[in-house]
Amino acid sequence: RRSRSGEPSRTKMRKDVRILLVGEPKVGKTSLIMSLVSEEFPDVVPYRAEEITIPADVTPERVPTHIANVICIVYSVNNKKSIEKVTSHWIPLINERTDKDSRVPLILVGNKSDLVEHSSMETILPIMNQHTEIETCVECSAKNLKNISELFYYAQKAVLHPTGPLYCPEQKEMKPACIRALMRIFKVSDLDNDGILNDNELNFFQRTCFNTPLAPQALEDVKNVVRKNMTDGVCDNGLTLKGFLFLHTLFIQRGRHETTWTVLRRFGYDDDLELHQDYLFPLLKIPPDCTTELNHNAYLFLQSVFDKYDKDRDCALSPEELKDLFDVFPYMPWGPDVNNTVCTNEQGWITYQGYMSQWTLTTYLDVQRCLEYLGYLGYSIITEQESQAASITVTRDKKVDLQKKQTQRCVFRCNIFGASGSGKTGFLQSFLGRNLMHQRTIKEEHKSYYAINTIYVYGQEKYLLLHEVFSDFDVLSDAELSCDVVCLLYDISNPGSFEYCTKVFKQYFMDSKIPCLMIAAKSDLPEARQQYAASPMEFCRQHRIPPPQAFTCNTAATPSKDIFVKLATMALFALMRIWKVTKSESHARLRCMCSCNRCTFCLCQNLLNSELLQTVKSKLYTVVFSRHMSQADVKSSAFWLRASMGATLFAVLGFAMYRVVIRPR
């Protein structure tokens, strides 16, 4: 028996293997199958066996085998004509009917070895060397069951661990697709990105792929093998990329390509050396009205990836560092628009904060793409999780948050509506700390309709996601209506700008529970009278929304973030049902006069106009002016003593009210 293969692999990607046996009549094809299934030579052999499934427990690889992922060409060792037909008929016939780039592996099977004392290998070896698609040649006997089990083991192995996708025998080197896959595996395993797999990284790699670490002496033996064969395979007592590729070439050349296949499949590759769809897109169920966010472990992993590639430790990724990070991807996932979606430094490089924000944005908008990206980075392997789905938190339904009056969400979405030219893009960019002068340097093709950044709401860090909605819509989609807060933005210098906001509000949000905030943009310009029946202030008062908030990004310094804090606060407290207060609740909760319910003016107005304080006031009047007083009484010292006591009591009660009612807010 001669083989290009070695020991059986324990990595099984297929659930079954289909084997086709061909050959001249009466060479023993059916007998081989019947002998394996029944474990005895059949006295009566049918002319042709129909499709048979060989049970898993009688095959070495423990894979159910159908009788075609692999073709066995059977010949009789005592029949020279059947051997000649292997090259003159069967191999050409098979090659004609299979594509050159995806040919089915072949196995030459010499049956009836019990009838001769010599071996046919001297005749078969030249054929095997001439045709690279032949994986193995085996001599066996269906009569005495010699090598029957081994025959089907090698047939299975030719399918489970094929040589073709990995290695080119003519050039004696690995194929480009195999090299690309192993290069990604090396980069993912190189946890400190120094271009060398040290002992800790090699042990982690070994444990990940083969469930057992290497002993110190075994590690040294591996490195010594590389040292003897190449000069730059080992550096600083660690394995370089060249050394890593050499080892796998050596495994394949020595017939141990199941070792390479075990590594490839552990890192998500299929038989065509493409990342498997089940690996990139694990199952993740997302109920309606729920959002997706990264959990704590995912952020820790992404932080480690950032630190791995931030070589100059400047807390920003230069274009070269970003390219190095995404080298494990089949394409560049982030385009120039990302730099205008998240925070960057003065050089325009994505900062750590911007990096985390972009991952948060991707998770929120397209969680499947996020899972794909994490798969390329090897999340499930490095974190030792079952899949990338372990990195995602699916938030609960908003209705549940409203019922419980609390939320654990960390990402809130604000949709921005406004007429064309009203300043929506400037509003988005100012959220990233960019004034009007900086915004003018952005190319039109690099503009983004999203902006995301962190914001603090009462000491809690949250992500606020701004989305600019196109103004030329006929009907808004569910995605454009699904948000946590709405921003209605108009240009104060354009008389027709405000009317657009009123139409959007009345058509979509007037009866909605989504809080709305009116933004008076370009407040540095002269204000024009809006061509609408009511002024913006009156409109807001009529519909019980906060008054218009002045905003401009035409500043010398970084634009203020106060207005974005208001938006995030409104989004958060909307889920806690603090913003919408009905008339029936007005006696139990102090209402805000301008609907913002947060500013000092509103809180004071609430206190002064509350029924409780009015009652206290009337009581004080009763105490001070409890009886009819003459002019003399007013001038007497006793009167003023009572007035002073009343004022003191009023002050004490007022301070108590402040402590009880206002301070907890």
NUBA-803479 format. One line per 3 residues: for each residue x, y, z of C-alpha. Coordinates in steps of 0.1 Angstrom, whole numbers. Example, Ala and Ser with C-alpha at 12.3 -4.5 7.8 and 13.67 -1.06 7.14 Angstrom:
123:-45:78 ~ 137:-11:71
***
This chain:
0:0:0 ~ 14:34:-9 ~ -3:67:0
1:104:-1 ~ -19:105:31 ~ -11:99:68
-30:93:100 ~ -68:99:102 ~ -81:133:112
-106:138:140 ~ -119:170:124 ~ -151:162:105
-168:189:85 ~ -189:165:64 ~ -218:144:77
-213:117:51 ~ -190:108:22 ~ -201:95:-12
-178:70:-29 ~ -181:57:-65 ~ -164:25:-74
-156:20:-112 ~ -136:-6:-131 ~ -137:-35:-155
-163:-62:-151 ~ -156:-89:-125 ~ -127:-71:-108
-146:-73:-75 ~ -162:-39:-71 ~ -195:-53:-55
-175:-78:-35 ~ -155:-50:-18 ~ -187:-32:-7
-204:-64:5 ~ -173:-75:24 ~ -171:-42:42
-208:-41:52 ~ -211:-78:62 ~ -175:-83:73
-175:-116:53 ~ -171:-126:17 ~ -204:-132:0
-211:-166:-16 ~ -235:-150:-41 ~ -226:-116:-55
-252:-96:-73 ~ -243:-83:-108 ~ -244:-47:-95
-250:-33:-60 ~ -275:-5:-57 ~ -267:26:-36
-256:14:-2 ~ -249:33:30 ~ -220:19:50
-227:25:87 ~ -204:49:106 ~ -194:22:131
-176:0:105 ~ -155:28:91 ~ -123:42:107
-134:78:103 ~ -168:72:119 ~ -185:89:89
-215:73:72 ~ -204:64:37 ~ -226:63:6
-215:43:-24 ~ -195:105:-50 ~ -172:126:-35
-143:103:-43 ~ -139:77:-71 ~ -122:44:-66
-109:28:-98 ~ -108:-10:-91 ~ -86:-34:-110
-77:-70:-105 ~ -40:-75:-96 ~ -40:-108:-116
-55:-92:-147 ~ -31:-70:-167 ~ -58:-58:-190
-78:-43:-162 ~ -46:-25:-151 ~ -41:-11:-186
-77:1:-187 ~ -70:24:-157 ~ -50:47:-179
-64:40:-213 ~ -101:43:-203 ~ -111:51:-168
-89:81:-159 ~ -95:99:-193 ~ -133:92:-190
-134:107:-155 ~ -113:137:-164 ~ -136:144:-194
-166:146:-172 ~ -152:167:-143 ~ -140:203:-142
-102:207:-141 ~ -102:231:-111 ~ -125:209:-90
-117:173:-100 ~ -128:145:-78 ~ -99:127:-60
-91:92:-73 ~ -80:61:-55 ~ -65:30:-73
-77:-2:-58 ~ -60:-35:-66 ~ -84:-63:-56
-79:-101:-54 ~ -44:-98:-39 ~ -51:-133:-24
-48:-148:-58 ~ -12:-137:-65 ~ 21:-137:-45
35:-106:-62 ~ 25:-69:-59 ~ 12:-47:-86
28:-16:-71 ~ 57:-15:-95 ~ 32:-10:-123
9:13:-104 ~ 34:38:-90 ~ 43:54:-124
6:59:-130 ~ 2:75:-96 ~ 32:99:-102
18:108:-137 ~ -17:117:-125 ~ -17:141:-95
-54:136:-89 ~ -47:101:-76 ~ -46:103:-39
-37:67:-29 ~ -32:33:-43 ~ -42:3:-21
-40:-35:-27 ~ -67:-55:-9 ~ -87:-87:-10
-125:-89:-7 ~ -123:-126:0 ~ -101:-126:31
-110:-90:40 ~ -74:-78:37 ~ -72:-39:38
-110:-35:32 ~ -115:-12:61 ~ -83:8:52
-95:12:16 ~ -127:30:26 ~ -108:49:53
-85:64:26 ~ -115:70:4 ~ -130:90:32
-98:108:39 ~ -94:118:3 ~ -127:137:7
-124:150:43 ~ -87:160:39 ~ -81:164:2
-46:174:-10 ~ -59:193:-41 ~ -70:226:-25
-38:228:-4 ~ -8:218:-25 ~ 5:218:-60
27:186:-66 ~ 42:199:-98 ~ 55:231:-82
60:214:-48 ~ 44:243:-29 ~ 12:253:-13
-15:269:-34 ~ -22:307:-31 ~ -56:302:-14
-41:279:12 ~ -13:305:19 ~ -38:333:22
-58:313:48 ~ -27:304:68 ~ -15:340:67
-48:351:83 ~ -46:324:109 ~ -10:335:118
-20:372:121 ~ -50:363:143 ~ -28:340:165
-1:367:168 ~ -18:384:197 ~ 9:411:202
13:418:164 ~ 51:415:166 ~ 53:391:136
64:362:157 ~ 45:334:175 ~ 61:332:209
58:301:232 ~ 26:314:248 ~ 10:321:215
21:288:201 ~ 6:270:231 ~ -26:289:227
-27:280:190 ~ -20:244:198 ~ -47:242:225
-72:260:203 ~ -68:236:173 ~ -59:203:190
-72:207:225 ~ -38:201:241 ~ -8:223:247
27:214:236 ~ 54:203:261 ~ 84:227:263
106:201:246 ~ 81:195:219 ~ 80:232:212
118:233:209 ~ 118:203:186 ~ 93:220:163
115:252:162 ~ 146:231:156 ~ 131:214:126
124:249:111 ~ 159:262:120 ~ 175:232:101
156:240:69 ~ 155:278:67 ~ 174:307:82
146:331:89 ~ 119:307:101 ~ 127:313:138
134:348:152 ~ 139:357:189 ~ 130:321:198
96:325:181 ~ 81:312:149 ~ 79:337:120
53:336:93 ~ 78:320:69 ~ 85:293:95
47:288:101 ~ 41:283:64 ~ 71:260:61
57:237:88 ~ 24:233:70 ~ 42:226:37
62:199:55 ~ 30:184:70 ~ 14:181:35
46:167:19 ~ 48:141:45 ~ 12:130:41
0:147:73 ~ -23:172:56 ~ -51:164:80
-31:185:105 ~ -34:215:82 ~ -71:208:75
-77:206:113 ~ -62:241:117 ~ -81:255:87
-114:242:98 ~ -109:254:134 ~ -105:289:120
-137:286:100 ~ -126:275:65 ~ -146:251:43
-134:226:17 ~ -129:254:-8 ~ -108:274:16
-135:300:20 ~ -148:310:54 ~ -179:290:60
-212:309:61 ~ -221:293:94 ~ -189:306:109
-193:341:97 ~ -231:344:103 ~ -241:324:134
-277:322:143 ~ -290:352:162 ~ -326:358:169
-338:394:172 ~ -374:399:182 ~ -393:430:168
-388:463:186 ~ -355:451:200 ~ -320:465:192
-286:450:192 ~ -255:462:211 ~ -221:449:219
-217:435:254 ~ -188:441:278 ~ -167:411:266
-170:423:230 ~ -158:458:239 ~ -128:442:258
-120:422:227 ~ -122:452:204 ~ -100:472:228
-74:444:226 ~ -75:445:188 ~ -71:483:189
-41:481:212 ~ -26:453:191 ~ -25:475:160
-19:510:176 ~ 19:505:173 ~ 28:541:181
4:542:212 ~ -11:576:201 ~ -47:563:207
-55:567:170 ~ -52:544:140 ~ -32:558:111
-41:547:76 ~ -12:522:77 ~ -23:508:111
-59:506:99 ~ -48:487:68 ~ -28:463:89
-58:457:112 ~ -81:449:82 ~ -55:427:65
-73:397:78 ~ -104:408:59 ~ -110:398:23
-119:435:16 ~ -116:469:32 ~ -147:473:53
-144:510:63 ~ -145:536:36 ~ -136:574:37
-171:582:50 ~ -163:565:84 ~ -139:594:91
-169:617:89 ~ -191:594:110 ~ -170:592:141
-144:612:160 ~ -109:617:145 ~ -78:635:157
-63:666:141 ~ -47:645:114 ~ -80:629:105
-72:595:119 ~ -98:575:137 ~ -94:578:175
-100:550:200 ~ -133:567:208 ~ -142:568:171
-131:532:166 ~ -154:520:194 ~ -182:542:181
-180:528:146 ~ -183:492:159 ~ -213:503:180
-229:518:149 ~ -224:487:128 ~ -238:465:156
-269:487:159 ~ -276:492:122 ~ -264:458:107
-257:432:133 ~ -250:405:106 ~ -222:426:92
-208:430:127 ~ -208:392:132 ~ -190:388:99
-164:414:108 ~ -158:398:142 ~ -155:364:125
-126:377:103 ~ -109:390:135 ~ -113:355:151
-135:366:180 ~ -148:332:188 ~ -113:317:187
-95:343:208 ~ -123:346:234 ~ -129:309:233
-167:313:227 ~ -189:291:206 ~ -195:319:180
-196:357:175 ~ -232:356:186 ~ -219:356:222
-207:392:217 ~ -242:406:211 ~ -267:418:236
-303:419:222 ~ -321:446:242 ~ -356:440:254
-387:453:237 ~ -392:491:242 ~ -427:483:255
-412:464:284 ~ -389:493:292 ~ -419:516:292
-438:493:316 ~ -409:489:339 ~ -399:526:336
-363:518:332 ~ -339:506:305 ~ -305:490:302
-299:502:267 ~ -267:521:259 ~ -274:532:223
-301:558:215 ~ -310:569:180 ~ -320:604:170
-335:609:135 ~ -330:644:121 ~ -356:660:98
-352:693:80 ~ -357:709:46 ~ -328:708:22
-301:733:31 ~ -314:738:67 ~ -281:726:82
-286:690:90 ~ -251:679:79 ~ -235:707:99
-255:695:129 ~ -241:660:126 ~ -206:671:121
-207:695:151 ~ -216:665:172 ~ -181:652:163
-166:685:175 ~ -162:701:140 ~ -170:737:133
-182:751:100 ~ -147:759:88 ~ -137:722:93
-168:710:76 ~ -161:729:44 ~ -130:707:39
-151:675:36 ~ -155:662:1 ~ -190:656:-11
-185:619:-19 ~ -170:614:16 ~ -200:628:35
-219:606:59 ~ -256:606:69 ~ -247:592:103
-228:605:133 ~ -222:586:165 ~ -204:597:197
-205:591:234 ~ -225:614:256 ~ -229:616:294
-264:616:309 ~ -264:621:346 ~ -229:605:349
-238:575:327 ~ -219:571:294 ~ -243:565:265
-240:564:227 ~ -261:589:208 ~ -266:580:171
-277:608:148 ~ -292:600:114 ~ -300:625:87
-332:617:69 ~ -335:627:33 ~ -359:656:29
-373:645:-5 ~ -393:616:8 ~ -429:607:-1
-435:583:28 ~ -412:576:57 ~ -401:540:61
-403:520:94 ~ -366:524:99 ~ -368:562:96
-397:563:121 ~ -381:539:145 ~ -360:561:168
-358:572:204 ~ -359:610:198 ~ -367:632:169
-349:664:160 ~ -368:689:138 ~ -343:713:124
-350:746:105 ~ -329:775:92 ~ -339:807:110
-327:828:81 ~ -349:810:56 ~ -386:820:58
-399:787:43 ~ -377:764:64 ~ -399:760:95
-430:749:76 ~ -413:717:65 ~ -408:707:102
-444:714:111 ~ -456:691:82 ~ -433:662:94
-444:667:130 ~ -481:667:123 ~ -480:638:98
-458:614:118 ~ -450:625:154 ~ -479:646:167
-496:615:182 ~ -464:595:187 ~ -448:588:221
-414:597:206 ~ -401:630:221 ~ -394:658:197
-370:687:199 ~ -371:718:176 ~ -337:731:166
-333:767:153 ~ -302:763:132 ~ -278:789:119
-286:811:149 ~ -256:833:141 ~ -275:847:110
-303:873:111 ~ -336:857:120 ~ -364:859:93
-401:857:100 ~ -412:822:91 ~ -440:818:66
-463:799:89 ~ -495:808:108 ~ -478:804:142
-443:814:152 ~ -419:785:161 ~ -423:794:198
-461:794:196 ~ -462:761:176 ~ -441:744:203
-462:757:231 ~ -494:746:213 ~ -481:711:209
-464:709:242 ~ -429:703:230 ~ -398:722:243
-392:757:228 ~ -368:760:198 ~ -332:755:208
-308:780:191 ~ -278:763:174 ~ -249:773:152
-217:755:142 ~ -202:787:128 ~ -179:791:158
-141:796:162 ~ -140:769:189 ~ -155:734:191
-193:736:190 ~ -211:731:223 ~ -225:696:231
-253:709:254 ~ -280:704:228 ~ -268:668:222
-270:662:260 ~ -306:674:259 ~ -314:650:230
-298:620:248 ~ -316:629:280 ~ -349:631:262
-343:597:246 ~ -334:581:279 ~ -362:596:299
-388:589:272 ~ -384:552:280 ~ -388:560:317
-421:579:309 ~ -410:612:325 ~ -414:635:295
-451:628:288 ~ -473:639:317 ~ -511:637:313
-536:660:331 ~ -545:632:355 ~ -509:630:366
-505:668:371 ~ -515:667:408 ~ -490:639:416
-462:653:395 ~ -451:690:390 ~ -455:700:354
-431:721:335 ~ -443:753:319 ~ -422:751:288
-422:713:286 ~ -385:708:291 ~ -390:702:328
-352:704:335 ~ -341:740:335 ~ -340:761:367
-366:786:354 ~ -391:757:349 ~ -384:742:382
-389:774:400 ~ -421:782:381 ~ -434:747:390
-427:753:427 ~ -443:788:427 ~ -474:776:409
-479:743:427 ~ -511:738:446 ~ -491:729:478
-473:762:478 ~ -505:781:471 ~ -520:764:502
-490:774:523 ~ -493:810:511 ~ -530:812:520
-523:798:555 ~ -496:824:560 ~ -520:852:550
-545:838:576 ~ -519:838:603 ~ -506:873:596
-539:889:587 ~ -562:869:610 ~ -582:898:622
-593:932:611 ~ -564:957:616 ~ -566:994:620
-540:1019:609 ~ -526:1019:644 ~ -522:982:643
-502:984:611 ~ -478:1009:627 ~ -474:989:659
-444:967:666 ~ -466:937:674 ~ -478:937:638
-444:937:624 ~ -433:910:648 ~ -461:888:635
-451:896:599 ~ -415:887:605 ~ -425:854:620
-447:847:590 ~ -419:855:566 ~ -395:832:585
-421:804:584 ~ -426:809:547 ~ -389:807:541
-385:775:561 ~ -414:759:544 ~ -400:770:510
-366:755:517 ~ -382:723:529 ~ -402:721:497
-370:726:477 ~ -353:697:495 ~ -383:674:491
-395:682:456 ~ -367:697:435 ~ -334:681:448
-343:645:440 ~ -348:656:403
***
